[in-house]
């Protein structure tokens, strides 16, 4: 849940923290990037600068950008890296701008444009300029895993003190259990990947993160997150295996075992019974939300409705349906592709799909060489898209940064691999 920083002490503490961050960005610029990745949940701390609402995460990205610009670090960007990806990314941004300009509430749409598109894109551009080695990519993985591990530990404290949602699910300080699950899942998957490499002590540490984040993820009871994480993890295991036939059998058995184990754990749970048998389940609610979203798209197919406008339109479109909505609060349409169409227009959706096509083409090409980084980034993006079929795994500040982080690392990877091959040939 968001917290507004209004008190003198809170503002003083923020000022000191930001001063320390500016000093760090001047002395150790790369470390400042890792700190931002670690502190992604700070978007929940909000503040107004003059009349503009913002949050701590945006301020950190803004300060990093100023350092990057005035130290002329933009000269480090390899234009070859961003050439193919820049046009679809620009199309996504232009589509969002047009959709926001024609929105019924320009203030809300402009704020979301700033928070979920401009700021993450700026950070991604900075990262592309800084990534030169595989070790840097691995550090990005580590710091995101650290962040998710810490959030998971705090979430378990919420669980132990009985602070759950009305239906017994773990949300911690996030708006909903689904939001917590969407943040924990990338860290869980990256911890799994990081278990493969590094010294023994480091592996033990990531095993702890894997267990803690896995337990917290389970307690969210987000079935969509569970399924997406399992499928993404199984892909990674298969991609990294040398004997593909044996790996296929093992992955199939693992999928059956995990599905059976989770089913047994949920056998007599109210959530599973409602999901399977109730006509008012979360699944039925999603179907109704998707139907409403599709009706809105039919009426606004080109420009969409503008970022942040789905809740208003969703309530208005109740009149199109004979039965009342099962869920009245729906800030997003519970589908990543529907959300992009509605909030960035047809242009933004086209850019998004094009971006994904380039991303997967590049990385699957590297995957043929049994590339660790390619397998890990495909796993991460695969999770985002699979879970995105039932939730909106982009439209939050932290989730948008994770998405563009994956894109930035993905487009930097071919250049990193060429350097590795050059060194090996010497």
C-alpha distance (Angstrom), angle and dihedral (degrees) to the residues before:
residue distance angle dihedral
X1 . . .
X2 3.77 . .
X3 3.80 120.7 .
X4 3.79 122.0 -160.8
X5 3.80 114.5 -140.8
X6 3.79 103.4 -137.0
X7 3.80 106.9 137.0
X8 3.80 122.5 94.6
X9 3.81 92.7 -121.2
X10 3.80 92.7 50.0
X11 3.80 91.8 49.8
X12 3.82 91.8 46.3
X13 3.80 90.9 50.3
X14 3.79 90.1 48.5
X15 3.82 91.6 50.0
X16 3.81 91.5 51.8
X17 3.79 91.8 46.9
X18 3.80 92.3 49.8
X19 3.81 91.2 47.8
X20 3.80 88.8 53.9
X21 3.79 90.5 49.1
X22 3.82 92.0 51.1
X23 3.81 89.5 51.5
X24 3.81 90.5 49.7
X25 3.80 92.4 48.7
X26 3.81 89.6 52.9
X27 3.80 95.0 48.0
X28 3.81 102.8 31.8
X29 3.77 109.2 14.7
X30 3.79 95.9 175.2
X31 3.81 91.5 53.2
X32 3.81 89.3 53.9
X33 3.82 88.7 59.9
X34 3.81 90.7 53.2
X35 3.80 90.3 49.4
X36 3.81 90.8 54.5
X37 3.80 90.8 51.0
X38 3.80 89.8 49.4
X39 3.82 92.3 48.5
X40 3.82 98.6 48.3
X41 3.85 93.7 125.7
X42 3.82 89.1 63.8
X43 3.80 87.6 88.9
X44 3.81 82.8 86.1
X45 3.83 89.0 69.4
X46 3.79 105.7 81.1
X47 3.79 133.6 -168.3
X48 3.80 138.8 169.9
X49 3.79 119.1 -125.1
X50 3.79 103.6 -161.6
X51 3.82 100.1 -46.0
X52 3.82 97.7 -27.7
X53 3.82 117.5 100.1
X54 3.78 113.4 -140.6
X55 3.79 139.8 148.7
X56 3.78 139.5 -127.6
X57 3.82 94.3 -98.8
X58 3.81 91.9 55.1
X59 3.79 91.2 47.7
X60 3.81 90.9 52.1
X61 3.81 91.2 50.3
X62 3.81 89.9 46.9
X63 3.82 92.6 51.4
X64 3.80 90.9 46.9
X65 3.81 89.5 50.8
X66 3.81 91.7 52.4
X67 3.81 91.1 51.8
X68 3.81 90.1 46.0
X69 3.80 91.7 49.9
X70 3.80 99.7 44.2
X71 3.80 93.1 43.9
X72 3.83 86.8 51.2
X73 3.77 92.5 -125.7
X74 3.79 88.9 150.1
X75 3.81 85.2 83.0
X76 3.82 87.0 71.9
X77 3.80 92.3 67.1
X78 3.78 113.1 111.4
X79 3.80 103.1 -138.3
X80 3.80 89.7 -157.6
X81 3.81 88.1 63.1
X82 3.78 96.3 54.8
X83 3.81 99.8 32.3
X84 3.80 97.1 94.2
X85 3.79 96.4 35.8
X86 3.82 99.3 43.3
X87 3.81 96.8 74.3
X88 3.83 97.3 53.0
X89 3.82 90.2 42.8
X90 3.81 89.4 50.9
X91 3.81 90.2 48.7
X92 3.82 90.1 53.4
X93 3.80 89.6 50.9
X94 3.83 94.4 45.7
X95 3.80 90.9 47.3
X96 3.80 90.1 52.2
X97 3.81 92.0 47.8
X98 3.81 92.7 51.7
X99 3.79 91.7 45.6
X100 3.82 90.0 49.7
X101 3.82 93.3 48.1
X102 3.81 90.8 56.3
X103 3.80 93.6 41.7
X104 3.80 119.5 121.4
X105 3.80 89.3 -127.3
X106 3.79 109.8 39.6
X107 3.81 93.7 179.3
X108 3.80 93.9 59.0
X109 3.80 94.1 41.1
X110 3.81 93.5 47.0
X111 3.80 90.4 49.7
X112 3.80 91.4 52.6
X113 3.81 91.2 45.1
X114 3.81 87.9 55.6
X115 3.81 95.6 44.4
X116 3.80 105.0 37.3
X117 3.80 101.6 31.1
X118 3.82 116.4 17.8
X119 3.83 98.9 41.5
X120 3.85 95.7 44.7
X121 3.82 90.9 45.7
X122 3.81 90.9 51.7
X123 3.80 90.7 51.2
X124 3.82 90.8 47.2
X125 3.82 90.7 52.1
X126 3.80 90.7 50.8
X127 3.82 90.9 49.3
X128 3.82 92.3 50.4
X129 3.81 88.6 55.8
X130 3.81 93.4 49.5
X131 3.81 102.0 43.6
X132 3.79 109.8 98.1
X133 3.82 104.8 138.7
X134 3.77 140.9 40.5
X135 3.80 89.6 -119.2
X136 3.82 89.7 61.8
X137 3.81 90.1 53.3
X138 3.79 89.5 49.9
X139 3.82 89.8 51.3
X140 3.81 89.1 54.7
X141 3.81 87.8 53.3
X142 3.81 91.2 48.1
X143 3.78 96.5 50.5
X144 3.79 93.3 48.4
X145 3.82 88.9 48.9
X146 3.84 89.8 49.2
X147 3.80 90.2 52.1
X148 3.79 93.8 48.8
X149 3.81 90.6 45.4
X150 3.81 91.7 54.1
X151 3.81 92.0 46.6
X152 3.81 89.1 49.2
X153 3.82 91.1 51.7
X154 3.81 91.0 50.6
X155 3.81 89.7 46.4
X156 3.82 90.8 53.6
X157 3.81 88.4 52.8
X158 3.81 87.3 55.8
X159 3.81 88.3 51.2
X160 3.82 94.2 49.0
X161 3.81 90.7 50.2
X162 3.80 91.5 49.8
X163 3.80 97.4 -113.0
X164 3.79 99.9 146.8
X165 3.79 135.6 138.9
X166 3.80 119.9 -89.1
X167 3.82 89.7 -93.2
X168 3.81 94.4 50.4
X169 3.81 99.3 -100.5
X170 3.79 127.8 136.0
X171 3.81 116.2 -113.1
X172 3.84 100.8 149.0
X173 3.83 109.2 -172.6
X174 3.81 94.1 -23.1
X175 3.79 124.3 102.0
X176 3.80 93.7 -109.8
X177 3.83 141.4 -1.6
X178 3.80 89.0 -104.1
X179 3.80 91.3 58.3
X180 3.81 90.5 50.9
X181 3.81 90.3 49.0
X182 3.81 92.1 49.4
X183 3.81 90.5 54.1
X184 3.81 96.9 43.6
X185 3.80 97.0 46.8
X186 3.85 97.6 70.4
X187 3.81 91.1 49.8
X188 3.80 91.4 48.5
X189 3.81 91.5 51.7
X190 3.81 94.0 44.7
X191 3.82 90.3 49.7
X192 3.79 87.8 54.7
X193 3.81 90.2 52.4
X194 3.81 92.8 45.3
X195 3.81 90.7 55.6
X196 3.80 87.5 72.5
X197 3.79 96.0 63.3
X198 3.77 140.4 34.7
X199 3.81 134.9 50.0
X200 3.81 122.5 -44.1
X201 3.83 95.3 -100.6
X202 3.79 91.6 51.6
X203 3.79 91.4 49.8
X204 3.78 90.1 51.7
X205 3.80 89.9 51.7
X206 3.81 92.5 52.0
X207 3.80 89.9 46.4
X208 3.82 87.6 58.3
X209 3.82 90.4 49.2
X210 3.81 89.2 48.2
X211 3.81 92.0 53.0
X212 3.82 95.9 42.8
X213 3.82 95.1 45.7
X214 3.81 90.8 42.4
X215 3.80 91.6 53.7
X216 3.81 92.5 47.2
X217 3.81 89.9 46.2
X218 3.79 90.0 52.6
X219 3.81 91.6 51.1
X220 3.81 91.4 56.8
X221 3.83 86.4 67.1
X222 3.78 88.8 -147.8
X223 3.80 101.0 157.6
X224 3.80 92.5 -171.4
X225 3.81 90.7 54.5
X226 3.80 91.7 48.0
X227 3.80 92.7 51.6
X228 3.81 94.1 44.9
X229 3.82 92.8 48.4
X230 3.81 92.8 48.1
X231 3.81 93.2 49.1
X232 3.82 92.9 45.1
X233 3.82 92.2 48.0
X234 3.81 92.3 48.0
X235 3.81 89.8 51.2
X236 3.81 90.0 52.8
X237 3.81 92.9 49.5
X238 3.81 90.3 49.5
X239 3.82 93.4 45.6
X240 3.81 92.7 51.1
X241 3.80 95.5 45.4
X242 3.80 118.0 103.0
X243 3.81 94.6 -154.3
X244 3.82 101.9 56.3
X245 3.82 96.3 -176.1
X246 3.78 93.1 53.5
X247 3.81 90.5 42.2
X248 3.81 90.9 52.9
X249 3.80 90.9 55.0
X250 3.81 92.5 45.3
X251 3.82 92.3 47.8
X252 3.80 91.1 49.1
X253 3.80 91.7 50.8
X254 3.81 90.5 44.8
X255 3.81 91.1 52.2
X256 3.81 91.5 50.4
X257 3.82 91.9 45.9
X258 3.81 94.3 49.1
X259 3.80 92.9 45.1
X260 3.80 90.0 49.7
X261 3.80 93.5 46.0
X262 3.81 94.1 49.9
X263 3.81 90.7 44.9
X264 3.82 90.2 53.8
X265 3.80 91.1 49.2
X266 3.80 90.1 51.2
X267 3.82 96.5 37.0
X268 3.80 97.9 114.9
X269 3.79 98.0 22.5
X270 3.77 120.1 128.6
X271 3.82 91.1 -133.1
X272 3.81 94.4 56.4
X273 3.80 92.8 44.4
X274 3.80 90.4 50.4
X275 3.80 90.8 45.7
X276 3.80 92.7 52.6
X277 3.79 103.5 34.5
X278 3.80 111.9 15.9
X279 3.79 122.7 94.1
X280 3.82 86.7 -149.1
X281 3.81 97.4 54.7
X282 3.80 125.6 133.5
X283 3.81 87.3 -104.3
X284 3.81 92.4 55.2
X285 3.80 89.1 45.9
X286 3.80 90.9 53.1
X287 3.80 91.5 50.1
X288 3.79 89.2 54.2
X289 3.82 91.3 47.7
X290 3.82 90.7 49.7
X291 3.80 90.8 50.3
X292 3.81 90.1 51.4
X293 3.82 91.0 46.3
X294 3.80 91.2 51.4
X295 3.80 91.2 49.7
X296 3.82 89.7 52.0
X297 3.82 89.9 49.1
X298 3.80 90.8 51.9
X299 3.80 88.7 56.6
X300 3.84 95.1 41.6
X301 3.83 105.1 28.7
X302 3.81 101.0 148.6
X303 3.80 110.3 38.2
X304 3.78 98.5 18.3
X305 3.79 118.9 -147.9
X306 3.80 101.3 -71.4
X307 3.81 132.7 -98.5
X308 3.80 113.9 -56.6
X309 3.79 95.6 12.4
X310 3.80 101.7 105.2
X311 3.81 96.8 95.0
X312 3.81 92.7 55.1
X313 3.80 94.4 47.0
X314 3.79 92.3 42.3
X315 3.81 91.4 58.3
X316 3.81 91.6 45.8
X317 3.79 92.2 52.5
X318 3.80 93.7 58.6
X319 3.81 86.4 97.3
X320 3.83 89.3 68.2
X321 3.80 91.1 66.0
X322 3.78 130.2 67.4
X323 3.81 95.0 -146.2
X324 3.82 125.5 55.6
X325 3.78 118.6 -103.2
X326 3.81 115.8 -91.2
X327 3.80 89.4 -143.5
X328 3.78 122.3 32.5
X329 3.80 98.1 -177.6
X330 3.81 107.7 71.4
X331 3.82 113.6 144.8
X332 3.82 89.2 170.9
X333 3.83 133.8 28.3
X334 3.83 94.4 -116.7
X335 3.79 92.3 -117.8
X336 3.79 125.9 89.2
X337 3.81 96.6 -145.7
X338 3.81 94.7 45.4
X339 3.81 88.4 48.9
X340 3.80 92.7 52.2
X341 3.80 91.6 48.6
X342 3.80 92.9 48.4
X343 3.81 97.9 41.6
X344 3.81 102.8 34.2
X345 3.80 100.8 26.5
X346 3.78 128.1 -128.8
X347 3.81 90.2 -56.6
X348 3.80 92.7 55.5
X349 3.80 92.0 46.6
X350 3.82 91.1 50.7
X351 3.82 90.7 50.1
X352 3.80 90.8 48.1
X353 3.82 93.3 52.1
X354 3.82 91.4 44.7
X355 3.80 89.9 50.4
X356 3.80 91.0 52.4
X357 3.81 91.8 47.8
X358 3.82 91.6 54.7
X359 3.81 91.8 44.1
X360 3.80 94.6 52.8
X361 3.81 94.1 40.6
X362 3.80 91.2 55.2
X363 3.79 95.5 44.8
X364 3.79 98.5 41.9
X365 3.80 86.3 53.5
X366 3.81 89.1 57.3
X367 3.80 91.7 42.1
X368 3.81 89.6 70.1
X369 3.80 86.2 70.4
X370 3.84 89.6 55.2
X371 3.79 89.3 -109.5
X372 3.83 114.4 -171.1
X373 3.79 95.2 -154.2
X374 3.81 94.6 45.7
X375 3.82 91.5 51.0
X376 3.81 91.3 48.3
X377 3.81 95.2 48.3
X378 3.82 92.4 45.9
X379 3.81 87.5 50.6
X380 3.80 90.7 51.3
X381 3.80 95.4 46.7
X382 3.80 90.6 41.1
X383 3.80 89.5 56.6
X384 3.82 91.1 50.0
X385 3.81 91.8 52.3
X386 3.82 97.8 41.7
X387 3.80 93.2 48.4
X388 3.79 86.9 40.9
X389 3.80 89.7 68.4
X390 3.82 88.7 71.8
X391 3.83 102.5 22.7
X392 3.78 138.2 26.1
X393 3.80 102.4 -101.8
X394 3.80 94.5 179.3
X395 3.79 110.9 42.5
X396 3.81 100.4 89.2
X397 3.80 127.8 76.1
X398 3.81 95.7 -110.8
X399 3.81 94.9 41.2
X400 3.81 92.0 50.0
X401 3.81 90.2 52.9
X402 3.83 91.1 49.6
X403 3.82 90.1 51.3
X404 3.81 94.6 49.9
X405 3.81 90.7 41.6
X406 3.82 88.5 58.6
X407 3.82 90.0 47.8
X408 3.82 92.8 47.8
X409 3.80 93.0 49.5
X410 3.80 91.1 44.2
X411 3.79 94.9 54.8
X412 3.82 91.4 43.7
X413 3.79 92.9 51.8
X414 3.84 100.1 78.9
X415 3.82 90.2 55.5
X416 3.82 90.9 47.5
X417 3.81 90.4 50.2
X418 3.81 92.2 50.4
X419 3.81 89.5 54.3
X420 3.82 91.1 49.4
X421 3.81 91.3 50.6
X422 3.82 90.9 47.6
X423 3.82 91.2 52.5
X424 3.82 91.2 48.2
X425 3.80 90.9 51.9
X426 3.82 93.8 54.0
